[in-house]
């Protein structure tokens, strides 16, 4: 897996936000609501569909809809869906003469700290749900829907 690109995560969140109303939307409708390019929306939707965050239906009437409540979708899940990993890396040149003594001995403190940091960061992202990120979007959308009914 490659390191994630911020715009893929952002596009995935925008796709999910576009689908908050519960209705099935075509990719074109998602693009209009989320202001992202069609090709990016298709790619992101395919990833989100692969991990069962959204469902894609082809043919008439086709489109996408959200499968899970926001409280069950973590930012880590979204990153995994778009093919990314959330890691910090520390790379030496890996030539024997360029390694520090502790790295040559296999007990490099810097590498261990990066491993700890990655573990902590991953756990934090697993706990961070889209409900905490998009909760206000849901409330604002519900208010708009209520105003339409009145």
Secondary structure, 3 states (H helix, E strand, C coil): CEECCHHHHHHHHHHHHHCCCCCCECHHHHHHHHCCCHHHHHHHHHHHHHCCCEEEECCCCCEEEECCCHHHCEHHHHHHHCCEECCCCCCCCCCHHHCCHHHHHCCCHHHHHHHHHHHHHHHHHHHCEHHHHHHHHHHHHHHHHHHHHC
